[in-house]
Amino acid sequence: MEQFLIDNADRYKELVQAFKPKPTPAKAETAAGGSTNPDFLVSTRIRPLLPDERSQGFPEGVLSRPGDANIVDLHELKKSVRGLPSLNQSFSYPVDRVFGPESTTKEIYNDIIQPLVPWAWGGGVSTMFAYGQTGSGKTFTVSGLEEYVAETLMDGGLEGERKLYMSVIELAGQTAFDLLNSRKQISILEDSLGNTQLAGALEQALTTKSTFLSLIETASSLRRTAPTLKNDSSSRSHAICRIRIENPSIPSAEDGLLYLIDLAGSEAARDKTTHDAARMKEAREINTSLSVLKDCIRGRAMVDLDLASGKKAYVPFRQSTLTKTLKHVFDPSPVGGVGRSCKTVVMACVNPCLADTQASKNTLRYAELLRVVVPGRKGVVYDERRPATWGNGELKKWIEQNSGHPPISPDLLAPTESGAQLLRLPIPAFISRCLQTPGGGVSSEQATAFRSKFWQLHVDNSRSSRDHLDKEKSGTKQTRMERLDSSADIEGPPDAKDVPFKQRIRPGMVVSYRLLGESQGQQLGGSQRGGMMGVVLSRAGAVGGRVRDVNGVVVNPQEDHGDGDGDGGKRGVRYLCSMVVPAILPGAYDVCLWRQVVVGVGEMEAEVVLEWDGATRYYYLTV
């Protein structure tokens, strides 16, 4: 068959030149008002013909369509019983980006990969998958992109300071190995919170570009490969490079994650003719994991559709070790009820040689199936109770009216975003934008509370049960017990907020504070930016002489004199408070009832409102 293709190369080129494509599905999508999800890009890279393929006379069977940057055409030549050979079939595959043989790795990086880096730097999850048949240039592409990623992360051009850590593992079937620790076997486990942990894998700190590239080179040298007819060192396993990005300025926020994934090379039928039973089993395991990966990528892309529709997507990430390892990427509803903000790029690498069109066709079909078309917003009607339906104007107005005092700048928090886009913004990026509000009056606690309020509004109005909406429509008010889930004062007059909080201190009030003088060294387990939080229990002078605080100091040494409430200094009247400390979940807090501290009115900074969440059994800040 190969000789037939070589002998009729000129005829094939004539037929391709005369080929007139039919209207593409991509144009139909656009006409219907739809578009692909901008956070999930599917791209194709067509490598150049290799010197030996050119010397044998093979033409290109896979081409980017002239004048259309998003269409790949594939043509097959067939023998005719009578007459000259003709095109057997021509296939058109719509993707989000097509990079032809003339495109450089730098161009690919600048166009679709570079945006992943600042997204992960800001606390989101970014993922790049490279997929393709053996010999399609997949590993070459990943290696080049990794070098540019290292340059972007290490050149100091990104805002703020971060701590970076790298781990590289290999998945061969159901077994995982650490490529930065002499290929030692590790375990993929879920902890008590449902988070996937790489048990036994070493994490290396990244300080320079050279360190980054040296670790990548070490991992590549230990990766499992095997010879095929097209490639002497075909990748026979999935390699996952995970870069964890820690933000020291916001310790309670989840770390940003950047995944660079080189998937195992798929094989054409002719590559499998000499396989033994072990290699056939290996091929089946690779195909199974890729099939589950496809379902997970499509399912996760549907989450953004569900954001507006209120429906629930199913993502089968537990069906393979590969997707279980990448749970951060695929799980739409982790503990806490809020999915991680993700951006994903799939790079399908294709061999253009006419002799390999069957394998290239499989790669392009796989890439096409990964695309999810987002319907136009014509079906989404604005609803003031549902943030996912808000445009930029409605969003800015809501921010200005509901962000507390001082108000957070709408122009800095959401310069162009819609409500749905702001919901996907990573937590650290959301908080950082809030803190840029002029005047410096916005605290991280206020920013965190405002984000919780924004997300709570979205969650409450996206539930399948509409009981809470029915209450609003019927005018039914919350019961007293429901209102007592919050530390807000339910007994005070409507204008109580206009009265300075120090004039209305009461048991159960939550305050932020900063201890003065000698007490500064006693601050334990506070919130992320300096100040502490506590729940007011009573005046210090109201307790017995045996009561001691968390540091073992007697709370009311002057019990017999009856004047233990104050010391006459800057601290003012003293109150006994239970400490509020960060919980294990990001943005959540615990009240440590038996860890008590004495706080003077002069040390109190502001009233804070905490609300109990029965689902997670933690407290959250509200505005």
FIVO-799798 format. One record per residue (C-alpha): residue number from 1; residue in one letter; chain; x, y, z. Coordinates in steps of 0.5 Angstrom, whole numbers. Layout:
BEGIN
 seq type mol     x     y     z
 NUM    a   A     X     Y     Z
...
This chain:
BEGIN
 seq type mol     x     y     z
   1    m   A     0     0     0
   2    e   A     6     5     2
   3    q   A     9     4    -5
   4    f   A     2     5    -8
   5    l   A     2    12    -5
   6    i   A     9    14    -7
   7    d   A     7    12   -14
   8    n   A     1    16   -14
   9    a   A     4    22   -10
  10    d   A     3    27   -16
  11    r   A    -4    25   -17
  12    y   A    -6    25   -10
  13    k   A    -3    33   -10
  14    e   A    -8    34   -16
  15    l   A   -14    32   -13
  16    v   A   -13    35    -6
  17    q   A   -11    42   -10
  18    a   A   -18    41   -13
  19    f   A   -22    39    -7
  20    k   A   -28    44    -5
  21    p   A   -29    43     3
  22    k   A   -37    43     5
  23    p   A   -39    48    10
  24    t   A   -36    46    17
  25    p   A   -40    45    23
  26    a   A   -36    50    26
  27    k   A   -39    55    22
  28    a   A   -46    52    24
  29    e   A   -44    53    31
  30    t   A   -43    60    30
  31    a   A   -49    61    26
  32    a   A   -53    58    32
  33    g   A   -50    63    37
  34    g   A   -46    58    40
  35    s   A   -38    58    42
  36    t   A   -33    53    45
  37    n   A   -32    54    52
  38    p   A   -26    59    53
  39    d   A   -23    55    59
  40    f   A   -22    49    55
  41    l   A   -18    50    49
  42    v   A   -17    44    44
  43    s   A   -12    45    39
  44    t   A    -8    41    34
  45    r   A    -1    41    32
  46    i   A     1    38    25
  47    r   A     9    37    25
  48    p   A    13    37    19
  49    l   A    15    31    14
  50    l   A    21    28    17
  51    p   A    27    28    12
  52    d   A    26    20    11
  53    e   A    19    21     9
  54    r   A    20    26     4
  55    s   A    26    22     1
  56    q   A    21    16     0
  57    g   A    16    21    -3
  58    f   A    10    21     1
  59    p   A     6    27     1
  60    e   A     2    30     6
  61    g   A    -5    27     8
  62    v   A    -7    32    14
  63    l   A    -7    39    12
  64    s   A    -9    46    16
  65    r   A   -15    49    11
  66    p   A   -13    55     8
  67    g   A   -16    61    10
  68    d   A   -19    58    16
  69    a   A   -15    57    23
  70    n   A   -20    52    26
  71    i   A   -20    47    21
  72    v   A   -16    41    19
  73    d   A   -17    37    13
  74    l   A   -15    29    12
  75    h   A   -15    26     5
  76    e   A   -14    19     4
  77    l   A   -13    16    -3
  78    k   A   -16     9    -6
  79    k   A   -15     5   -12
  80    s   A   -20     5   -17
  81    v   A   -22    -2   -21
  82    r   A   -22     2   -27
  83    g   A   -18     9   -29
  84    l   A   -14    13   -24
  85    p   A   -14    13   -17
  86    s   A   -19    18   -13
  87    l   A   -20    21    -6
  88    n   A   -23    15    -2
  89    q   A   -26    20     3
  90    s   A   -24    27     6
  91    f   A   -25    29    13
  92    s   A   -26    36    16
  93    y   A   -24    36    24
  94    p   A   -26    43    27
  95    v   A   -22    45    33
  96    d   A   -20    51    37
  97    r   A   -13    52    34
  98    v   A    -9    49    29
  99    f   A    -2    50    28
 100    g   A     1    48    22
 101    p   A     8    45    20
 102    e   A    11    52    20
 103    s   A     9    54    27
 104    t   A    14    54    32
 105    t   A    14    52    39
 106    k   A    14    59    42
 107    e   A     8    61    37
 108    i   A     4    56    40
 109    y   A     6    57    47
 110    n   A     5    65    47
 111    d   A    -2    63    43
 112    i   A    -5    58    48
 113    i   A     0    56    54
 114    q   A     2    62    57
 115    p   A    -5    64    59
 116    l   A    -4    58    64
 117    v   A     1    60    68
 118    p   A    -1    67    71
 119    w   A    -8    63    72
 120    a   A    -4    58    76
 121    w   A     0    63    79
 122    g   A    -7    67    82
 123    g   A    -9    60    85
 124    g   A   -13    57    80
 125    v   A   -11    50    76
 126    s   A    -8    50    70
 127    t   A    -7    44    65
 128    m   A    -4    42    59
 129    f   A    -5    35    56
 130    a   A    -1    33    50
 131    y   A    -4    27    46
 132    g   A    -2    24    39
 133    q   A     0    17    36
 134    t   A     7    15    37
 135    g   A    12    19    33
 136    s   A     8    25    32
 137    g   A    12    30    36
 138    k   A     8    30    42
 139    t   A    14    29    47
 140    f   A    18    34    43
 141    t   A    13    39    44
 142    v   A    12    38    51
 143    s   A    19    39    52
 144    g   A    19    46    49
 145    l   A    13    48    52
 146    e   A    16    46    59
 147    e   A    22    51    58
 148    y   A    18    57    56
 149    v   A    14    55    62
 150    a   A    20    55    66
 151    e   A    22    62    63
 152    t   A    16    65    65
 153    l   A    15    63    72
 154    m   A    23    64    74
 155    d   A    24    71    70
 156    g   A    20    75    76
 157    g   A    15    78    71
 158    l   A     9    75    75
 159    e   A     6    80    80
 160    g   A     7    78    88
 161    e   A    12    73    91
 162    r   A    11    65    91
 163    k   A    14    59    93
 164    l   A    14    54    88
 165    y   A    15    46    88
 166    m   A    15    41    83
 167    s   A    13    33    83
 168    v   A    14    29    77
 169    i   A    10    22    77
 170    e   A     9    16    71
 171    l   A     3    12    71
 172    a   A     4     6    68
 173    g   A    -3     2    68
 174    q   A    -5     2    75
 175    t   A     2     3    78
 176    a   A     5    10    79
 177    f   A    13    12    80
 178    d   A    16    18    82
 179    l   A    21    20    77
 180    l   A    25    25    81
 181    n   A    26    19    86
 182    s   A    30    14    82
 183    r   A    23    11    80
 184    k   A    21     9    86
 185    q   A    13     6    87
 186    i   A     8    11    90
 187    s   A     1    10    92
 188    i   A    -5    15    89
 189    l   A    -9    16    95
 190    e   A   -15    20    98
 191    d   A   -15    23   104
 192    s   A   -20    24   109
 193    l   A   -23    30   106
 194    g   A   -23    27    99
 195    n   A   -17    30    96
 196    t   A   -12    26    92
 197    q   A    -5    25    95
 198    l   A     1    23    92
 199    a   A     4    18    98
 200    g   A    11    17    97
 201    a   A    13    22    92
 202    l   A    18    27    93
 203    e   A    17    35    92
 204    q   A    23    39    90
 205    a   A    23    47    91
 206    l   A    24    51    85
 207    t   A    29    57    85
 208    t   A    32    58    78
 209    k   A    30    56    71
 210    s   A    36    52    71
 211    t   A    33    48    77
 212    f   A    27    47    73
 213    l   A    30    44    67
 214    s   A    35    40    71
 215    l   A    29    36    74
 216    i   A    25    35    68
 217    e   A    31    32    65
 218    t   A    32    28    70
 219    a   A    25    25    70
 220    s   A    25    24    62
 221    s   A    31    20    63
 222    l   A    27    15    68
 223    r   A    21    15    64
 224    r   A    19     8    61
 225    t   A    19     8    53
 226    a   A    19     2    48
 227    p   A    21     2    41
 228    t   A    15     2    35
 229    l   A    16     2    28
 230    k   A    15     9    28
 231    n   A    19    11    34
 232    d   A    25     8    37
 233    s   A    23    11    44
 234    s   A    16    11    44
 235    s   A    13    14    51
 236    r   A     9     8    54
 237    s   A     6    11    60
 238    h   A     3    18    62
 239    a   A     8    23    65
 240    i   A     5    28    70
 241    c   A     9    34    72
 242    r   A     6    38    77
 243    i   A     8    45    80
 244    r   A     5    47    86
 245    i   A     5    55    87
 246    e   A     4    57    94
 247    n   A     2    64    96
 248    p   A     5    66   103
 249    s   A     1    73   103
 250    i   A    -5    69   103
 251    p   A    -4    62   107
 252    s   A   -11    60   108
 253    a   A   -12    60   100
 254    e   A   -11    54    96
 255    d   A    -5    53    92
 256    g   A    -5    54    85
 257    l   A    -3    48    81
 258    l   A     0    47    74
 259    y   A     0    41    71
 260    l   A     4    39    64
 261    i   A     2    32    62
 262    d   A     5    28    56
 263    l   A     0    22    55
 264    a   A     2    16    53
 265    g   A     3    15    45
 266    s   A    -3    11    41
 267    e   A    -1     6    36
 268    a   A    -3     5    29
 269    a   A    -5    -2    28
 270    r   A     1    -4    24
 271    d   A     5    -2    30
 272    k   A     2    -8    34
 273    t   A     3   -14    30
 274    t   A     9   -16    34
 275    h   A     7   -14    41
 276    d   A     7   -20    46
 277    a   A     1   -21    51
 278    a   A     4   -16    56
 279    r   A     5   -10    50
 280    m   A    -2   -12    48
 281    k   A    -5   -11    56
 282    e   A    -1    -5    56
 283    a   A    -4    -2    50
 284    r   A   -11    -4    53
 285    e   A   -10     0    59
 286    i   A    -7     6    55
 287    n   A   -14     6    51
 288    t   A   -18     5    57
 289    s   A   -15    11    61
 290    l   A   -15    16    55
 291    s   A   -23    14    54
 292    v   A   -24    16    61
 293    l   A   -20    22    60
 294    k   A   -24    24    54
 295    d   A   -31    23    58
 296    c   A   -28    27    64
 297    i   A   -25    33    60
 298    r   A   -32    34    57
 299    g   A   -36    33    63
 300    r   A   -31    38    67
 301    a   A   -32    43    61
 302    m   A   -40    42    62
 303    v   A   -39    45    69
 304    d   A   -39    52    66
 305    l   A   -46    51    62
 306    d   A   -49    48    69
 307    l   A   -46    55    72
 308    a   A   -52    58    69
 309    s   A   -57    53    68
 310    g   A   -57    50    75
 311    k   A   -56    43    73
 312    k   A   -51    38    75
 313    a   A   -45    35    71
 314    y   A   -43    28    72
 315    v   A   -35    27    71
 316    p   A   -33    20    72
 317    f   A   -26    22    75
 318    r   A   -25    16    79
 319    q   A   -26    11    73
 320    s   A   -18    11    72
 321    t   A   -12    12    76
 322    l   A   -10    18    71
 323    t   A   -16    22    72
 324    k   A   -16    20    80
 325    t   A    -9    23    80
 326    l   A   -12    29    77
 327    k   A   -18    30    81
 328    h   A   -16    37    82
 329    v   A   -18    38    75
 330    f   A   -24    35    74
 331    d   A   -28    34    81
 332    p   A   -34    40    80
 333    s   A   -36    39    87
 334    p   A   -30    38    92
 335    v   A   -31    39   100
 336    g   A   -34    46   101
 337    g   A   -38    45    95
 338    v   A   -34    50    91
 339    g   A   -30    47    85
 340    r   A   -23    50    83
 341    s   A   -23    55    78
 342    c   A   -19    51    72
 343    k   A   -16    52    65
 344    t   A   -15    47    60
 345    v   A   -11    46    54
 346    v   A   -11    40    50
 347    m   A    -5    39    44
 348    a   A    -7    34    39
 349    c   A     0    32    36
 350    v   A    -1    29    29
 351    n   A     3    26    24
 352    p   A     2    29    17
 353    c   A     5    23    13
 354    l   A     0    20     8
 355    a   A     2    13    10
 356    d   A    -1    14    17
 357    t   A    -7    18    16
 358    q   A   -11    12    20
 359    a   A    -7    14    26
 360    s   A    -8    21    25
 361    k   A   -15    20    24
 362    n   A   -16    17    31
 363    t   A   -12    23    34
 364    l   A   -17    28    30
 365    r   A   -23    24    32
 366    y   A   -21    24    39
 367    a   A   -19    32    39
 368    e   A   -26    33    36
 369    l   A   -30    29    41
 370    l   A   -27    33    47
 371    r   A   -30    40    44
 372    v   A   -36    42    48
 373    v   A   -40    48    45
 374    v   A   -43    53    49
 375    p   A   -50    55    47
 376    g   A   -51    62    46
 377    r   A   -53    66    52
 378    k   A   -60    68    49
 379    g   A   -63    62    53
 380    v   A   -60    65    60
 381    v   A   -65    71    62
 382    y   A   -62    76    67
 383    d   A   -65    74    74
 384    e   A   -62    79    80
 385    r   A   -62    73    85
 386    r   A   -57    69    80
 387    p   A   -50    72    79
 388    a   A   -49    67    74
 389    t   A   -54    71    69
 390    w   A   -51    78    71
 391    g   A   -47    82    66
 392    n   A   -41    87    68
 393    g   A   -46    92    69
 394    e   A   -51    89    74
 395    l   A   -45    85    77
 396    k   A   -41    92    78
 397    k   A   -47    95    81
 398    w   A   -48    89    86
 399    i   A   -41    90    88
 400    e   A   -42    97    90
 401    q   A   -48    96    94
 402    n   A   -46    89    98
 403    s   A   -39    89    99
 404    g   A   -39    92   106
 405    h   A   -35    98   109
 406    p   A   -31   101   106
 407    p   A   -34    99    99
 408    i   A   -29    94    94
 409    s   A   -28    98    88
 410    p   A   -32    94    82
 411    d   A   -27    97    77
 412    l   A   -22    93    80
 413    l   A   -25    87    82
 414    a   A   -29    86    76
 415    p   A   -26    90    70
 416    t   A   -29    86    64
 417    e   A   -32    80    68
 418    s   A   -39    78    68
 419    g   A   -42    74    74
 420    a   A   -41    67    71
 421    q   A   -33    69    70
 422    l   A   -32    72    77
 423    l   A   -35    66    80
 424    r   A   -29    62    76
 425    l   A   -24    67    79
 426    p   A   -19    63    83
 427    i   A   -20    65    91
 428    p   A   -13    69    91
 429    a   A   -14    73    85
 430    f   A   -21    75    88
 431    i   A   -18    77    94
 432    s   A   -12    81    91
 433    r   A   -16    85    87
 434    c   A   -20    87    93
 435    l   A   -14    89    97
 436    q   A   -12    94    91
 437    t   A   -18    98    93
 438    p   A   -15   105    94
 439    g   A   -15   108   101
 440    g   A   -12   101   104
 441    g   A   -18   100   108
 442    v   A   -21    94   105
 443    s   A   -18    88   109
 444    s   A   -17    81   107
 445    e   A   -22    79   112
 446    q   A   -27    83   109
 447    a   A   -25    81   102
 448    t   A   -26    73   104
 449    a   A   -33    75   107
 450    f   A   -35    78   101
 451    r   A   -33    72    96
 452    s   A   -37    68   101
 453    k   A   -43    72   100
 454    f   A   -42    72    93
 455    w   A   -41    65    92
 456    q   A   -47    63    98
 457    l   A   -52    67    93
 458    h   A   -50    63    87
 459    v   A   -51    57    91
 460    d   A   -57    58    94
 461    n   A   -60    60    88
 462    s   A   -58    54    84
 463    r   A   -60    49    88
 464    s   A   -65    44    85
 465    s   A   -70    45    91
 466    r   A   -73    52    91
 467    d   A   -76    52    98
 468    h   A   -72    58   100
 469    l   A   -74    62    93
 470    d   A   -81    60    95
 471    k   A   -80    63   102
 472    e   A   -78    69    99
 473    k   A   -84    69    94
 474    s   A   -89    68    99
 475    g   A   -86    73   104
 476    t   A   -84    68   109
 477    k   A   -79    70   114
 478    q   A   -73    66   117
 479    t   A   -75    63   123
 480    r   A   -71    65   130
 481    m   A   -67    59   130
 482    e   A   -65    60   123
 483    r   A   -63    67   124
 484    l   A   -59    64   130
 485    d   A   -54    61   125
 486    s   A   -50    68   125
 487    s   A   -47    72   130
 488    a   A   -51    78   127
 489    d   A   -55    82   132
 490    i   A   -62    79   131
 491    e   A   -65    83   137
 492    g   A   -62    90   136
 493    p   A   -66    96   132
 494    p   A   -65    96   124
 495    d   A   -60   102   125
 496    a   A   -56    98   130
 497    k   A   -50    98   125
 498    d   A   -50   106   125
 499    v   A   -48   105   132
 500    p   A   -40   104   133
 501    f   A   -39    97   135
 502    k   A   -35    98   141
 503    q   A   -42   102   144
 504    r   A   -46    95   143
 505    i   A   -41    90   145
 506    r   A   -46    83   147
 507    p   A   -44    76   149
 508    g   A   -44    72   142
 509    m   A   -41    78   138
 510    v   A   -35    76   134
 511    v   A   -29    82   134
 512    s   A   -23    82   131
 513    y   A   -17    85   135
 514    r   A   -10    86   136
 515    l   A    -7    85   143
 516    l   A    -3    91   145
 517    g   A     4    91   149
 518    e   A     6    85   153
 519    s   A     0    81   150
 520    q   A     3    82   143
 521    g   A     7    75   144
 522    q   A     1    71   146
 523    q   A    -3    72   140
 524    l   A    -4    65   137
 525    g   A    -7    62   131
 526    g   A   -10    68   128
 527    s   A   -13    70   121
 528    q   A    -8    71   115
 529    r   A    -7    78   116
 530    g   A    -4    80   123
 531    g   A   -11    81   127
 532    m   A   -14    75   131
 533    m   A   -22    74   132
 534    g   A   -26    72   138
 535    v   A   -33    71   141
 536    v   A   -34    75   146
 537    l   A   -37    71   153
 538    s   A   -37    76   158
 539    r   A   -34    82   162
 540    a   A   -27    79   165
 541    g   A   -29    82   172
 542    a   A   -35    78   172
 543    v   A   -32    71   172
 544    g   A   -29    67   178
 545    g   A   -22    68   181
 546    r   A   -20    61   179
 547    v   A   -21    62   171
 548    r   A   -15    63   167
 549    d   A   -14    64   160
 550    v   A   -10    60   154
 551    n   A    -4    62   157
 552    g   A    -5    60   164
 553    v   A    -6    67   166
 554    v   A   -11    69   172
 555    v   A   -17    73   168
 556    n   A   -20    76   174
 557    p   A   -14    77   179
 558    q   A   -18    83   183
 559    e   A   -25    79   184
 560    d   A   -25    81   191
 561    h   A   -25    88   189
 562    g   A   -30    88   184
 563    d   A   -26    92   179
 564    g   A   -23    87   174
 565    d   A   -26    89   168
 566    g   A   -21    94   166
 567    d   A   -14    97   168
 568    g   A   -15   104   166
 569    g   A   -10   104   160
 570    k   A   -10   103   153
 571    r   A   -14    97   153
 572    g   A   -20    99   156
 573    v   A   -25    95   159
 574    r   A   -23    88   158
 575    y   A   -28    82   156
 576    l   A   -26    74   156
 577    c   A   -27    72   149
 578    s   A   -26    65   146
 579    m   A   -21    64   140
 580    v   A   -23    64   133
 581    v   A   -18    60   129
 582    p   A   -18    58   121
 583    a   A   -20    51   120
 584    i   A   -17    46   115
 585    l   A   -22    48   109
 586    p   A   -20    54   106
 587    g   A   -24    60   108
 588    a   A   -27    56   114
 589    y   A   -26    58   122
 590    d   A   -27    54   128
 591    v   A   -29    57   135
 592    c   A   -25    54   140
 593    l   A   -30    55   146
 594    w   A   -24    53   151
 595    r   A   -19    57   149
 596    q   A   -20    64   152
 597    v   A   -16    70   152
 598    v   A   -18    77   155
 599    v   A   -19    83   150
 600    g   A   -19    90   152
 601    v   A   -24    95   148
 602    g   A   -18    99   146
 603    e   A   -15    92   142
 604    m   A   -22    91   138
 605    e   A   -21    93   131
 606    a   A   -28    91   128
 607    e   A   -34    87   129
 608    v   A   -34    81   125
 609    v   A   -40    76   123
 610    l   A   -39    69   122
 611    e   A   -45    64   120
 612    w   A   -45    57   121
 613    d   A   -45    52   115
 614    g   A   -49    45   117
 615    a   A   -46    42   111
 616    t   A   -38    43   112
 617    r   A   -39    44   120
 618    y   A   -35    50   120
 619    y   A   -36    58   120
 620    y   A   -35    63   115
 621    l   A   -34    70   114
 622    t   A   -40    74   112
 623    v   A   -41    81   110
